[in-house]
């Protein structure tokens, strides 16, 4: 790729996205899809669906938010349609896409 585009001058890593609050680590909830952990969720999904009471103020990781995440994934996986390595969920409302930490990230298409 460098022969076409040159040297990489900047990267935005998974760690950067977590530090900025763009991605939420959900790896400790042990949810899997197609043999891969669903170990990241975008902040917009987290704040709108998993922990809407808090708004965007902070990320609350409690048993309750973990239970909501697990229940959401159970419901969404029943609707999963494969598109190569991606999974399209709930008629396209959500996507699960492979991430750089060997898992999936749950997101809205607008988060991509």
C-alpha positions as CSV (number, residue, x, y, z in Angstrom):
1,X,0.0,0.0,0.0
2,X,2.8,2.4,0.7
3,X,3.8,2.3,-3.0
4,X,0.4,3.9,-3.8
5,X,-0.2,6.2,-0.8
6,X,3.2,6.7,0.9
7,X,4.1,6.3,4.5
8,X,1.4,6.4,7.1
9,X,1.5,9.7,8.9
10,X,-1.2,9.2,11.5
11,X,-3.2,6.3,13.0
12,X,-6.2,6.2,15.3
13,X,-6.0,3.0,17.3
14,X,-8.5,1.1,19.4
15,X,-6.8,2.4,22.5
16,X,-7.2,6.0,21.2
17,X,-10.9,5.4,20.5
18,X,-11.4,4.1,24.0
19,X,-9.5,6.9,25.6
20,X,-11.6,9.4,23.6
21,X,-14.8,7.7,24.5
22,X,-15.7,6.7,21.0
23,X,-15.6,3.0,21.7
24,X,-16.7,1.1,24.9
25,X,-14.9,-2.1,25.8
26,X,-17.5,-4.9,26.3
27,X,-15.1,-7.8,26.3
28,X,-15.7,-8.8,29.9
29,X,-19.4,-9.5,29.1
30,X,-18.4,-12.6,27.1
31,X,-20.8,-12.2,24.2
32,X,-19.9,-13.9,21.0
33,X,-21.0,-13.8,17.4
34,X,-19.8,-16.3,14.9
35,X,-17.0,-17.5,17.3
36,X,-15.7,-13.9,17.8
37,X,-16.2,-11.8,20.9
38,X,-18.4,-8.7,20.7
39,X,-15.8,-6.7,22.5
40,X,-16.5,-3.1,21.4
41,X,-19.6,-1.0,21.2
42,X,-19.7,2.6,19.8
43,X,-20.5,5.3,22.3
44,X,-23.7,6.2,20.4
45,X,-25.1,2.7,20.8
46,X,-24.1,2.5,24.4
47,X,-25.6,5.9,25.4
48,X,-28.8,5.5,23.3
49,X,-29.6,1.8,23.9
50,X,-27.6,0.2,26.7
51,X,-27.4,3.0,29.2
52,X,-29.8,5.7,28.0
53,X,-30.5,7.1,31.5
54,X,-27.0,8.5,31.8
55,X,-27.0,10.2,28.4
56,X,-23.5,11.0,27.2
57,X,-22.3,12.1,30.6
58,X,-20.4,8.9,31.4
59,X,-20.0,5.2,30.8
60,X,-21.6,3.2,33.6
61,X,-20.4,-0.4,33.7
62,X,-22.7,-2.1,36.1
63,X,-24.4,-5.5,36.3
64,X,-27.5,-3.8,34.9
65,X,-25.7,-2.3,31.9
66,X,-24.0,-5.7,31.3
67,X,-27.4,-7.5,31.5
68,X,-28.9,-4.9,29.0
69,X,-26.0,-5.4,26.6
70,X,-26.3,-9.2,26.8
71,X,-30.1,-9.1,26.3
72,X,-29.7,-6.7,23.3
73,X,-27.1,-9.0,21.7
74,X,-29.4,-12.0,22.2
75,X,-32.3,-10.1,20.5
76,X,-30.1,-8.8,17.7
77,X,-28.4,-12.1,16.9
78,X,-31.8,-13.6,16.1
79,X,-31.9,-11.2,13.2
80,X,-28.4,-11.5,12.0
81,X,-27.7,-11.6,8.2
82,X,-24.1,-12.2,7.1
83,X,-22.4,-9.9,4.6
84,X,-18.9,-11.3,4.2
85,X,-17.2,-10.8,7.6
86,X,-19.9,-8.3,8.7
87,X,-23.2,-9.1,10.4
88,X,-26.2,-6.9,9.6
89,X,-28.6,-6.8,12.5
90,X,-32.2,-5.8,13.1
91,X,-32.9,-5.1,9.4
92,X,-29.8,-2.9,9.1
93,X,-30.3,-0.8,12.2
94,X,-27.1,-2.2,13.6
95,X,-23.9,-3.6,12.2
96,X,-21.3,-6.0,13.7
97,X,-18.0,-5.4,12.0
98,X,-14.6,-7.0,12.7
99,X,-12.2,-4.8,14.7
100,X,-8.5,-4.6,15.3
101,X,-8.6,-6.5,18.6
102,X,-9.9,-9.8,17.1
103,X,-13.5,-9.3,17.9
104,X,-16.6,-7.4,16.6
105,X,-17.7,-3.8,17.2
106,X,-21.5,-3.2,17.5
107,X,-22.4,0.1,15.9
108,X,-25.0,2.0,13.9
109,X,-24.3,2.3,10.2
110,X,-23.9,6.1,10.7
111,X,-21.0,5.3,13.2
112,X,-18.9,3.8,10.4
